[in-house]
Amino acid sequence: MQSVIQKIEAKYKKHAVVDVKSGDTVRVGQKIKEGNKERVQTFEGLVIRTDRPNSHTSSFTVRRISSGVGVEKTYIMHSPLLVKVEVIKRSKVRRNYLGYMRNLRGKSARLTGVDFDKNEVNNIPEAPAVAEVTTEKE
């Protein structure tokens, strides 16, 4: 039996999301609203942290170096502003929080890649069709 909170959370949860892990290099598409226009902005970098993986508040932090400065963004997985998450590279890591990557530069900041099936990881099944209930009065 579901509680009221679980029913509300289920309503806002996406039916399926990409399995993102620490050490992945991802490309994230986020909706940006500028005035009355909307566009999709991409951000590509290394996932240094994942939080609450099976929750409706699950999030992940992506880090990249831009003009010599480290930039980090945290995304909520089930946010309606998140358009697309694509895993580009998967690396071998032994911990969930890769905070030590902030101190590394150049070749020492490289991670060992692991073979994985890009199509299987990035393919999200379509949402099941919701049947409309119609009542007919005779």
PyMOL CGO cylinders between C-alpha atoms (Angstrom):
from pymol import cmd
from pymol.cgo import CYLINDER

trace = [
    CYLINDER, 0.00, 0.00, 0.00, 1.44, 3.35, -1.07, 0.3, 1, 1, 1, 1, 1, 1,
    CYLINDER, 1.44, 3.35, -1.07, 1.45, 6.39, 1.15, 0.3, 1, 1, 1, 1, 1, 1,
    CYLINDER, 1.45, 6.39, 1.15, 0.19, 9.75, -0.05, 0.3, 1, 1, 1, 1, 1, 1,
    CYLINDER, 0.19, 9.75, -0.05, 3.74, 11.05, -0.45, 0.3, 1, 1, 1, 1, 1, 1,
    CYLINDER, 3.74, 11.05, -0.45, 4.76, 8.07, -2.61, 0.3, 1, 1, 1, 1, 1, 1,
    CYLINDER, 4.76, 8.07, -2.61, 1.72, 8.61, -4.88, 0.3, 1, 1, 1, 1, 1, 1,
    CYLINDER, 1.72, 8.61, -4.88, 2.62, 12.28, -5.39, 0.3, 1, 1, 1, 1, 1, 1,
    CYLINDER, 2.62, 12.28, -5.39, 6.28, 11.43, -6.06, 0.3, 1, 1, 1, 1, 1, 1,
    CYLINDER, 6.28, 11.43, -6.06, 5.29, 8.76, -8.58, 0.3, 1, 1, 1, 1, 1, 1,
    CYLINDER, 5.29, 8.76, -8.58, 3.26, 11.33, -10.51, 0.3, 1, 1, 1, 1, 1, 1,
    CYLINDER, 3.26, 11.33, -10.51, 6.32, 13.56, -11.09, 0.3, 1, 1, 1, 1, 1, 1,
    CYLINDER, 6.32, 13.56, -11.09, 8.87, 10.78, -11.62, 0.3, 1, 1, 1, 1, 1, 1,
    CYLINDER, 8.87, 10.78, -11.62, 10.04, 10.01, -15.17, 0.3, 1, 1, 1, 1, 1, 1,
    CYLINDER, 10.04, 10.01, -15.17, 9.11, 6.52, -16.32, 0.3, 1, 1, 1, 1, 1, 1,
    CYLINDER, 9.11, 6.52, -16.32, 12.74, 5.67, -17.21, 0.3, 1, 1, 1, 1, 1, 1,
    CYLINDER, 12.74, 5.67, -17.21, 16.10, 7.41, -16.91, 0.3, 1, 1, 1, 1, 1, 1,
    CYLINDER, 16.10, 7.41, -16.91, 19.64, 6.74, -18.08, 0.3, 1, 1, 1, 1, 1, 1,
    CYLINDER, 19.64, 6.74, -18.08, 21.77, 4.81, -15.59, 0.3, 1, 1, 1, 1, 1, 1,
    CYLINDER, 21.77, 4.81, -15.59, 24.43, 7.37, -14.67, 0.3, 1, 1, 1, 1, 1, 1,
    CYLINDER, 24.43, 7.37, -14.67, 27.33, 6.33, -12.42, 0.3, 1, 1, 1, 1, 1, 1,
    CYLINDER, 27.33, 6.33, -12.42, 30.32, 8.13, -10.94, 0.3, 1, 1, 1, 1, 1, 1,
    CYLINDER, 30.32, 8.13, -10.94, 33.20, 8.16, -13.40, 0.3, 1, 1, 1, 1, 1, 1,
    CYLINDER, 33.20, 8.16, -13.40, 30.98, 8.45, -16.47, 0.3, 1, 1, 1, 1, 1, 1,
    CYLINDER, 30.98, 8.45, -16.47, 31.58, 11.17, -19.03, 0.3, 1, 1, 1, 1, 1, 1,
    CYLINDER, 31.58, 11.17, -19.03, 28.13, 12.47, -19.95, 0.3, 1, 1, 1, 1, 1, 1,
    CYLINDER, 28.13, 12.47, -19.95, 26.52, 15.00, -22.27, 0.3, 1, 1, 1, 1, 1, 1,
    CYLINDER, 26.52, 15.00, -22.27, 23.52, 16.65, -20.61, 0.3, 1, 1, 1, 1, 1, 1,
    CYLINDER, 23.52, 16.65, -20.61, 20.89, 18.69, -22.46, 0.3, 1, 1, 1, 1, 1, 1,
    CYLINDER, 20.89, 18.69, -22.46, 19.04, 21.21, -20.31, 0.3, 1, 1, 1, 1, 1, 1,
    CYLINDER, 19.04, 21.21, -20.31, 16.19, 23.56, -21.28, 0.3, 1, 1, 1, 1, 1, 1,
    CYLINDER, 16.19, 23.56, -21.28, 17.12, 27.22, -20.85, 0.3, 1, 1, 1, 1, 1, 1,
    CYLINDER, 17.12, 27.22, -20.85, 14.48, 29.93, -21.05, 0.3, 1, 1, 1, 1, 1, 1,
    CYLINDER, 14.48, 29.93, -21.05, 15.66, 33.33, -22.29, 0.3, 1, 1, 1, 1, 1, 1,
    CYLINDER, 15.66, 33.33, -22.29, 12.85, 35.86, -22.45, 0.3, 1, 1, 1, 1, 1, 1,
    CYLINDER, 12.85, 35.86, -22.45, 10.09, 34.14, -24.39, 0.3, 1, 1, 1, 1, 1, 1,
    CYLINDER, 10.09, 34.14, -24.39, 12.45, 31.76, -26.24, 0.3, 1, 1, 1, 1, 1, 1,
    CYLINDER, 12.45, 31.76, -26.24, 13.52, 28.29, -25.16, 0.3, 1, 1, 1, 1, 1, 1,
    CYLINDER, 13.52, 28.29, -25.16, 16.66, 26.46, -26.18, 0.3, 1, 1, 1, 1, 1, 1,
    CYLINDER, 16.66, 26.46, -26.18, 18.59, 23.35, -25.17, 0.3, 1, 1, 1, 1, 1, 1,
    CYLINDER, 18.59, 23.35, -25.17, 22.05, 23.93, -23.69, 0.3, 1, 1, 1, 1, 1, 1,
    CYLINDER, 22.05, 23.93, -23.69, 24.48, 21.01, -23.57, 0.3, 1, 1, 1, 1, 1, 1,
    CYLINDER, 24.48, 21.01, -23.57, 27.04, 20.47, -20.83, 0.3, 1, 1, 1, 1, 1, 1,
    CYLINDER, 27.04, 20.47, -20.83, 29.63, 17.73, -21.20, 0.3, 1, 1, 1, 1, 1, 1,
    CYLINDER, 29.63, 17.73, -21.20, 31.84, 16.54, -18.38, 0.3, 1, 1, 1, 1, 1, 1,
    CYLINDER, 31.84, 16.54, -18.38, 32.75, 13.92, -15.78, 0.3, 1, 1, 1, 1, 1, 1,
    CYLINDER, 32.75, 13.92, -15.78, 30.19, 12.72, -13.24, 0.3, 1, 1, 1, 1, 1, 1,
    CYLINDER, 30.19, 12.72, -13.24, 31.92, 13.16, -9.89, 0.3, 1, 1, 1, 1, 1, 1,
    CYLINDER, 31.92, 13.16, -9.89, 28.96, 12.34, -7.66, 0.3, 1, 1, 1, 1, 1, 1,
    CYLINDER, 28.96, 12.34, -7.66, 25.63, 10.53, -7.69, 0.3, 1, 1, 1, 1, 1, 1,
    CYLINDER, 25.63, 10.53, -7.69, 23.07, 10.85, -4.90, 0.3, 1, 1, 1, 1, 1, 1,
    CYLINDER, 23.07, 10.85, -4.90, 19.95, 8.85, -3.96, 0.3, 1, 1, 1, 1, 1, 1,
    CYLINDER, 19.95, 8.85, -3.96, 19.88, 6.61, -7.08, 0.3, 1, 1, 1, 1, 1, 1,
    CYLINDER, 19.88, 6.61, -7.08, 16.38, 5.12, -6.73, 0.3, 1, 1, 1, 1, 1, 1,
    CYLINDER, 16.38, 5.12, -6.73, 14.67, 8.19, -5.30, 0.3, 1, 1, 1, 1, 1, 1,
    CYLINDER, 14.67, 8.19, -5.30, 12.57, 10.76, -7.08, 0.3, 1, 1, 1, 1, 1, 1,
    CYLINDER, 12.57, 10.76, -7.08, 15.12, 13.34, -5.84, 0.3, 1, 1, 1, 1, 1, 1,
    CYLINDER, 15.12, 13.34, -5.84, 18.11, 11.50, -7.35, 0.3, 1, 1, 1, 1, 1, 1,
    CYLINDER, 18.11, 11.50, -7.35, 20.82, 13.83, -8.61, 0.3, 1, 1, 1, 1, 1, 1,
    CYLINDER, 20.82, 13.83, -8.61, 24.27, 13.80, -10.15, 0.3, 1, 1, 1, 1, 1, 1,
    CYLINDER, 24.27, 13.80, -10.15, 27.08, 16.35, -10.32, 0.3, 1, 1, 1, 1, 1, 1,
    CYLINDER, 27.08, 16.35, -10.32, 29.00, 16.95, -13.56, 0.3, 1, 1, 1, 1, 1, 1,
    CYLINDER, 29.00, 16.95, -13.56, 32.40, 18.68, -13.69, 0.3, 1, 1, 1, 1, 1, 1,
    CYLINDER, 32.40, 18.68, -13.69, 34.36, 20.03, -16.62, 0.3, 1, 1, 1, 1, 1, 1,
    CYLINDER, 34.36, 20.03, -16.62, 37.24, 22.42, -17.17, 0.3, 1, 1, 1, 1, 1, 1,
    CYLINDER, 37.24, 22.42, -17.17, 36.21, 25.55, -19.09, 0.3, 1, 1, 1, 1, 1, 1,
    CYLINDER, 36.21, 25.55, -19.09, 38.90, 28.14, -19.96, 0.3, 1, 1, 1, 1, 1, 1,
    CYLINDER, 38.90, 28.14, -19.96, 41.16, 26.73, -17.25, 0.3, 1, 1, 1, 1, 1, 1,
    CYLINDER, 41.16, 26.73, -17.25, 38.47, 27.01, -14.56, 0.3, 1, 1, 1, 1, 1, 1,
    CYLINDER, 38.47, 27.01, -14.56, 36.59, 24.02, -13.11, 0.3, 1, 1, 1, 1, 1, 1,
    CYLINDER, 36.59, 24.02, -13.11, 32.82, 24.29, -13.55, 0.3, 1, 1, 1, 1, 1, 1,
    CYLINDER, 32.82, 24.29, -13.55, 30.38, 21.98, -11.75, 0.3, 1, 1, 1, 1, 1, 1,
    CYLINDER, 30.38, 21.98, -11.75, 26.65, 21.62, -12.26, 0.3, 1, 1, 1, 1, 1, 1,
    CYLINDER, 26.65, 21.62, -12.26, 24.27, 19.46, -10.26, 0.3, 1, 1, 1, 1, 1, 1,
    CYLINDER, 24.27, 19.46, -10.26, 21.24, 18.06, -12.06, 0.3, 1, 1, 1, 1, 1, 1,
    CYLINDER, 21.24, 18.06, -12.06, 18.12, 16.44, -10.62, 0.3, 1, 1, 1, 1, 1, 1,
    CYLINDER, 18.12, 16.44, -10.62, 17.48, 13.31, -12.67, 0.3, 1, 1, 1, 1, 1, 1,
    CYLINDER, 17.48, 13.31, -12.67, 13.68, 13.60, -12.78, 0.3, 1, 1, 1, 1, 1, 1,
    CYLINDER, 13.68, 13.60, -12.78, 13.60, 17.35, -13.51, 0.3, 1, 1, 1, 1, 1, 1,
    CYLINDER, 13.60, 17.35, -13.51, 11.34, 18.38, -16.40, 0.3, 1, 1, 1, 1, 1, 1,
    CYLINDER, 11.34, 18.38, -16.40, 14.10, 20.78, -17.55, 0.3, 1, 1, 1, 1, 1, 1,
    CYLINDER, 14.10, 20.78, -17.55, 16.44, 17.86, -18.25, 0.3, 1, 1, 1, 1, 1, 1,
    CYLINDER, 16.44, 17.86, -18.25, 15.92, 16.97, -21.91, 0.3, 1, 1, 1, 1, 1, 1,
    CYLINDER, 15.92, 16.97, -21.91, 18.61, 14.38, -22.56, 0.3, 1, 1, 1, 1, 1, 1,
    CYLINDER, 18.61, 14.38, -22.56, 21.39, 12.58, -20.70, 0.3, 1, 1, 1, 1, 1, 1,
    CYLINDER, 21.39, 12.58, -20.70, 23.85, 10.64, -22.85, 0.3, 1, 1, 1, 1, 1, 1,
    CYLINDER, 23.85, 10.64, -22.85, 26.70, 8.53, -21.47, 0.3, 1, 1, 1, 1, 1, 1,
    CYLINDER, 26.70, 8.53, -21.47, 29.74, 8.97, -23.73, 0.3, 1, 1, 1, 1, 1, 1,
    CYLINDER, 29.74, 8.97, -23.73, 32.44, 7.14, -21.78, 0.3, 1, 1, 1, 1, 1, 1,
    CYLINDER, 32.44, 7.14, -21.78, 32.39, 4.87, -18.74, 0.3, 1, 1, 1, 1, 1, 1,
    CYLINDER, 32.39, 4.87, -18.74, 35.46, 4.71, -16.48, 0.3, 1, 1, 1, 1, 1, 1,
    CYLINDER, 35.46, 4.71, -16.48, 36.63, 2.37, -13.75, 0.3, 1, 1, 1, 1, 1, 1,
    CYLINDER, 36.63, 2.37, -13.75, 36.28, 4.03, -10.34, 0.3, 1, 1, 1, 1, 1, 1,
    CYLINDER, 36.28, 4.03, -10.34, 36.10, 2.54, -6.86, 0.3, 1, 1, 1, 1, 1, 1,
    CYLINDER, 36.10, 2.54, -6.86, 34.16, 5.20, -5.02, 0.3, 1, 1, 1, 1, 1, 1,
    CYLINDER, 34.16, 5.20, -5.02, 30.98, 7.21, -5.41, 0.3, 1, 1, 1, 1, 1, 1,
    CYLINDER, 30.98, 7.21, -5.41, 32.31, 10.70, -4.68, 0.3, 1, 1, 1, 1, 1, 1,
    CYLINDER, 32.31, 10.70, -4.68, 35.29, 11.69, -6.83, 0.3, 1, 1, 1, 1, 1, 1,
    CYLINDER, 35.29, 11.69, -6.83, 36.21, 14.89, -5.01, 0.3, 1, 1, 1, 1, 1, 1,
    CYLINDER, 36.21, 14.89, -5.01, 39.90, 14.20, -5.51, 0.3, 1, 1, 1, 1, 1, 1,
    CYLINDER, 39.90, 14.20, -5.51, 39.46, 14.96, -9.23, 0.3, 1, 1, 1, 1, 1, 1,
    CYLINDER, 39.46, 14.96, -9.23, 39.27, 18.66, -8.35, 0.3, 1, 1, 1, 1, 1, 1,
    CYLINDER, 39.27, 18.66, -8.35, 42.96, 18.67, -7.42, 0.3, 1, 1, 1, 1, 1, 1,
    CYLINDER, 42.96, 18.67, -7.42, 44.20, 16.82, -10.53, 0.3, 1, 1, 1, 1, 1, 1,
    CYLINDER, 44.20, 16.82, -10.53, 45.28, 18.48, -13.77, 0.3, 1, 1, 1, 1, 1, 1,
    CYLINDER, 45.28, 18.48, -13.77, 46.36, 17.23, -17.19, 0.3, 1, 1, 1, 1, 1, 1,
    CYLINDER, 46.36, 17.23, -17.19, 47.36, 13.60, -17.64, 0.3, 1, 1, 1, 1, 1, 1,
    CYLINDER, 47.36, 13.60, -17.64, 46.91, 12.75, -13.96, 0.3, 1, 1, 1, 1, 1, 1,
    CYLINDER, 46.91, 12.75, -13.96, 43.21, 13.61, -14.27, 0.3, 1, 1, 1, 1, 1, 1,
    CYLINDER, 43.21, 13.61, -14.27, 42.60, 10.79, -16.78, 0.3, 1, 1, 1, 1, 1, 1,
    CYLINDER, 42.60, 10.79, -16.78, 40.54, 7.75, -15.79, 0.3, 1, 1, 1, 1, 1, 1,
    CYLINDER, 40.54, 7.75, -15.79, 40.83, 4.25, -17.25, 0.3, 1, 1, 1, 1, 1, 1,
    CYLINDER, 40.83, 4.25, -17.25, 38.01, 3.57, -19.69, 0.3, 1, 1, 1, 1, 1, 1,
    CYLINDER, 38.01, 3.57, -19.69, 35.81, 0.47, -19.52, 0.3, 1, 1, 1, 1, 1, 1,
    CYLINDER, 35.81, 0.47, -19.52, 34.01, -1.18, -22.44, 0.3, 1, 1, 1, 1, 1, 1,
    CYLINDER, 34.01, -1.18, -22.44, 30.23, -0.80, -22.36, 0.3, 1, 1, 1, 1, 1, 1,
    CYLINDER, 30.23, -0.80, -22.36, 27.30, -0.91, -24.77, 0.3, 1, 1, 1, 1, 1, 1,
    CYLINDER, 27.30, -0.91, -24.77, 26.42, 2.73, -25.56, 0.3, 1, 1, 1, 1, 1, 1,
    CYLINDER, 26.42, 2.73, -25.56, 23.14, 1.83, -27.24, 0.3, 1, 1, 1, 1, 1, 1,
    CYLINDER, 23.14, 1.83, -27.24, 21.92, -0.24, -24.31, 0.3, 1, 1, 1, 1, 1, 1,
    CYLINDER, 21.92, -0.24, -24.31, 22.83, 2.39, -21.70, 0.3, 1, 1, 1, 1, 1, 1,
    CYLINDER, 22.83, 2.39, -21.70, 21.50, 5.40, -23.60, 0.3, 1, 1, 1, 1, 1, 1,
    CYLINDER, 21.50, 5.40, -23.60, 18.33, 3.78, -24.99, 0.3, 1, 1, 1, 1, 1, 1,
    CYLINDER, 18.33, 3.78, -24.99, 15.32, 4.71, -22.89, 0.3, 1, 1, 1, 1, 1, 1,
    CYLINDER, 15.32, 4.71, -22.89, 12.09, 2.79, -23.51, 0.3, 1, 1, 1, 1, 1, 1,
    CYLINDER, 12.09, 2.79, -23.51, 9.05, 4.81, -24.51, 0.3, 1, 1, 1, 1, 1, 1,
    CYLINDER, 9.05, 4.81, -24.51, 6.45, 5.65, -21.90, 0.3, 1, 1, 1, 1, 1, 1,
    CYLINDER, 6.45, 5.65, -21.90, 3.54, 3.22, -21.82, 0.3, 1, 1, 1, 1, 1, 1,
    CYLINDER, 3.54, 3.22, -21.82, 0.44, 4.66, -23.45, 0.3, 1, 1, 1, 1, 1, 1,
    CYLINDER, 0.44, 4.66, -23.45, -2.20, 5.79, -20.99, 0.3, 1, 1, 1, 1, 1, 1,
    CYLINDER, -2.20, 5.79, -20.99, -5.61, 4.43, -21.92, 0.3, 1, 1, 1, 1, 1, 1,
    CYLINDER, -5.61, 4.43, -21.92, -8.34, 7.04, -21.80, 0.3, 1, 1, 1, 1, 1, 1,
    CYLINDER, -8.34, 7.04, -21.80, -11.42, 6.11, -19.85, 0.3, 1, 1, 1, 1, 1, 1,
    CYLINDER, -11.42, 6.11, -19.85, -14.63, 7.12, -21.54, 0.3, 1, 1, 1, 1, 1, 1,
    CYLINDER, -14.63, 7.12, -21.54, -18.07, 6.78, -20.10, 0.3, 1, 1, 1, 1, 1, 1,
    CYLINDER, -18.07, 6.78, -20.10, -21.00, 6.49, -22.44, 0.3, 1, 1, 1, 1, 1, 1,
    CYLINDER, -21.00, 6.49, -22.44, -24.47, 7.58, -21.45, 0.3, 1, 1, 1, 1, 1, 1,
    CYLINDER, -24.47, 7.58, -21.45, -27.28, 5.86, -23.23, 0.3, 1, 1, 1, 1, 1, 1,
]
cmd.load_cgo(trace, "trace")
